[in-house]
């Protein structure tokens, strides 16, 4: 390709609202353009990189025996009603009607349709299967942002494993884990696998792949001691035991105007240190007002509440709902003697004595509360958010807490979808079983953004050779100089003949503009051809990562760069 | 790939509603499955062929210097309102609202968005450009049918040329015409280019590529004499001159109960032969009742009326609308003296005398009508449908009329979209011009179906090697025979090593089942490995097209088949 004929609209300025580095750089370097909130066009450079990402994913999926398919994106709503996800997905699901007034949805993910196709499998002899596709998905995100990191329309490689039993699923799951590690390595990422919540997908277990990045929206808990890794929405930690002293009797006491954990602790340090208080929250869980109890110094993680209750609709209660339920306002709430609403308590409250909590009477609290004696807890769960400084449950080391981008997510679904759609097979004894499914996803464009987040400098993007839009740029310092032009064209043809993905910058622009564009775009290798060098039989070779430049003989450079490119393509293999 | 591990659900029976051969065969051979009306999944075989079709299209587009992009499919409706197509597309356009109640549409085609991106080009120096994508499109077809031939969601390669002037557009248009011819040849099609209507796309000229097929929905007019080729909606023909005799005066006469051209001609053969009658139709054109006049033996082609009026909404008037307008019912209608409604007449009525037409009084007609004297025709146009037996306007030869499938369509759009979106560039003198655009489309899955329509026999599909899901099948007659298995596996590995796309049929099935499946699926070359042959050092090689079989030495077959496959891949190059 010739830069003079290519559509590479580089910009000096990023969009005013672009905060993430990848957003700024991908727009400025002419890879993407926004056409609506969370909706991007891949310009030619973006599409070149995107196709290379797809090819790597395809190669690694094919290598584990997966078979590629392509499913419609516009689904009859009835299919989603059958799995129960039509309502579950809420406003995230784009809904529409066709000309015959049939309810339709735009696919967010394809468990339903793949399960439907799995009904064509009847015997254990036709299992295992791994099916995948690389296709667009739609999500009506409430807050699209950060360029390609959170969008409303994107490409996902989604795959689905079908097995006769859970042991088979374990094998498929581990195959995917390894394939994903190879994919991320080849993309130039250092993503790690962490335990995660299964969310609306259902199933028994899930693992996310997280690329460490300040642009990420996930918080990850890791332990250097034993390697424990989990998303904050799933992570647990060990607690320092607390000495509660002997049992005492419960006693109401006035606490006028003390409505926060902190204020109460300061006023009554001897009985109401934060770790000696019970924090009482009221949530509406699938329509049912519910008390949620945590230790005073702990925070609820809502996803844990959602996962524990399996509910599709969880929200904090409104002030008037709280007063109606408990007869008091927040700040004086508690679970003592409450039997007209279910109570879920965090595990950290188990066995605790001499605690302080609100009396459901404004400006009064109880002290001397023995949780299991005085509060009718119906359900115990891990509900609290791990905090920096907590210790690892596995090995006791201090836990680390960092932000990252979810670049992949794999799920053990089990039989939820195969049962809903009747994907039943017979085993070797003639007995029927629902197929055991796994579901596995990688967002293609989000991975491109994650690569940029992890590979850039002040001058621009630093693509790994595996997915660079071009591997090499031959920059003509003076395209109007016949010797420069002739030498540059010879190098260009030589690299093309060697199968190198090369672009020649033959534009009539100042060399500084060309260098800046090549660096912004992030082409791994630049060969600079200038009049002085050509006269001496030399060119300059610049490595994008580090921007180091060396002189190479005109006659050696094609072989040398071909070798560098070939080595670069092996990244992560 | 091993057939025993592949998901190839072949069926004995086609769906009851499947009429088109390609529909029946693609379902039976396990390439596609319907999930809703006009909505199909590509199963693994279908996706393999589809990816090969895409690759051929991509190679030929890249060869004419086109740059690939990828655009969102979910568009803000405002973009379509800006071009005027939001209403124009009517119910064919899927419409929806996002969570913020913004009107959105699912893209049917992408002139609007590409024109939007063209606003980033400012100078003639950055032209010409050809941009393309390969992406799904949505059309809410009133009657999806015939498998992949008429669907609601499909992949289209759509490209757009951008030029400074019309001469540049002509170059881009011809480049596309040649690229399309190469694409169709490589797919195993014999599609020809024909003049066509531009329809809702707008623009000055368009050419369709039509594959002859009874499953097609387009009627094509061709002339063997001079090569004239046009879609019936655009085609014209020469008429045999008619001797009308001397002018006479107009006279009303009673025609009780005579309400059809035929009945009137039989009752009054001397003045009302069909070619001497004027057929009067009433259409509502953008809300305006309009008289359409044709010769009695001619038929209106509605698309010609749409194209001539440029109207977005054309329909036959209802009976009550007709009576209100003309005071009579169909059968007695005419244009004599009608000045309160526009009249459009077909060119074949120009200069005619002594004609007969309805008197706008039930059971009365006029005779002696001189069209241009007695009827206030406001507009003359080519409105009639060419009929079998008509003569070529170019050379006078008899015209042929046949059915075909539209496999590609190319348009000279001009400046409609660049003006709407402000895609303006400066020429070398600093003068501003709207970019001159062309638009070019190929439906990927429809082409797959067209290939099947054109390449099949009673046993199944006959894929050209260029797009066969597998190029070769190694069929083990007795996979449980160690010698057969060993020989077959050796051939399989040998072919894989040669880069051949091969599948080994290692299933424990009867040979007849395997042969039938291989033929149904349409794999170009089959190597049959049986115990007797292996003992003699021989295998059978069957060519799918013609099903001829020959014996080949075990040691020669890999080389021979590799050669056949390599030759097959060159089809149309």
Boltz contact constraints between the chains, C-beta under 6 A:
constraints:
  - contact:
      token1: [A, 7]
      token2: [B, 67]
      max_distance: 6.0
  - contact:
      token1: [A, 7]
      token2: [B, 129]
      max_distance: 6.0
  - contact:
      token1: [A, 9]
      token2: [B, 120]
      max_distance: 6.0
  - contact:
      token1: [A, 35]
      token2: [B, 72]
      max_distance: 6.0
  - contact:
      token1: [A, 36]
      token2: [B, 76]
      max_distance: 6.0
  - contact:
      token1: [A, 39]
      token2: [B, 72]
      max_distance: 6.0
  - contact:
      token1: [A, 41]
      token2: [B, 71]
      max_distance: 6.0
  - contact:
      token1: [A, 42]
      token2: [B, 69]
      max_distance: 6.0
  - contact:
      token1: [A, 42]
      token2: [B, 70]
      max_distance: 6.0
  - contact:
      token1: [A, 43]
      token2: [B, 69]
      max_distance: 6.0
  - contact:
      token1: [A, 44]
      token2: [B, 67]
      max_distance: 6.0
  - contact:
      token1: [A, 44]
      token2: [B, 69]
      max_distance: 6.0
  - contact:
      token1: [A, 47]
      token2: [B, 68]
      max_distance: 6.0
  - contact:
      token1: [A, 47]
      token2: [B, 69]
      max_distance: 6.0
  - contact:
      token1: [A, 47]
      token2: [B, 70]
      max_distance: 6.0
  - contact:
      token1: [A, 67]
      token2: [B, 7]
      max_distance: 6.0
  - contact:
      token1: [A, 67]
      token2: [B, 44]
      max_distance: 6.0
  - contact:
      token1: [A, 68]
      token2: [B, 47]
      max_distance: 6.0
  - contact:
      token1: [A, 69]
      token2: [B, 42]
      max_distance: 6.0
  - contact:
      token1: [A, 69]
      token2: [B, 43]
      max_distance: 6.0
  - contact:
      token1: [A, 69]
      token2: [B, 44]
      max_distance: 6.0
  - contact:
      token1: [A, 69]
      token2: [B, 47]
      max_distance: 6.0
  - contact:
      token1: [A, 70]
      token2: [B, 42]
      max_distance: 6.0
  - contact:
      token1: [A, 70]
      token2: [B, 47]
      max_distance: 6.0
  - contact:
      token1: [A, 71]
      token2: [B, 41]
      max_distance: 6.0
  - contact:
      token1: [A, 72]
      token2: [B, 35]
      max_distance: 6.0
  - contact:
      token1: [A, 72]
      token2: [B, 39]
      max_distance: 6.0
  - contact:
      token1: [A, 72]
      token2: [B, 153]
      max_distance: 6.0
  - contact:
      token1: [A, 74]
      token2: [B, 153]
      max_distance: 6.0
  - contact:
      token1: [A, 76]
      token2: [B, 36]
      max_distance: 6.0
  - contact:
      token1: [A, 91]
      token2: [B, 99]
      max_distance: 6.0
  - contact:
      token1: [A, 96]
      token2: [B, 96]
      max_distance: 6.0
  - contact:
      token1: [A, 98]
      token2: [B, 140]
      max_distance: 6.0
  - contact:
      token1: [A, 99]
      token2: [B, 91]
      max_distance: 6.0
  - contact:
      token1: [A, 99]
      token2: [B, 140]
      max_distance: 6.0
  - contact:
      token1: [A, 120]
      token2: [B, 9]
      max_distance: 6.0
  - contact:
      token1: [A, 129]
      token2: [B, 7]
      max_distance: 6.0
  - contact:
      token1: [A, 140]
      token2: [B, 98]
      max_distance: 6.0
  - contact:
      token1: [A, 140]
      token2: [B, 99]
      max_distance: 6.0
  - contact:
      token1: [A, 153]
      token2: [B, 72]
      max_distance: 6.0
  - contact:
      token1: [A, 153]
      token2: [B, 74]
      max_distance: 6.0
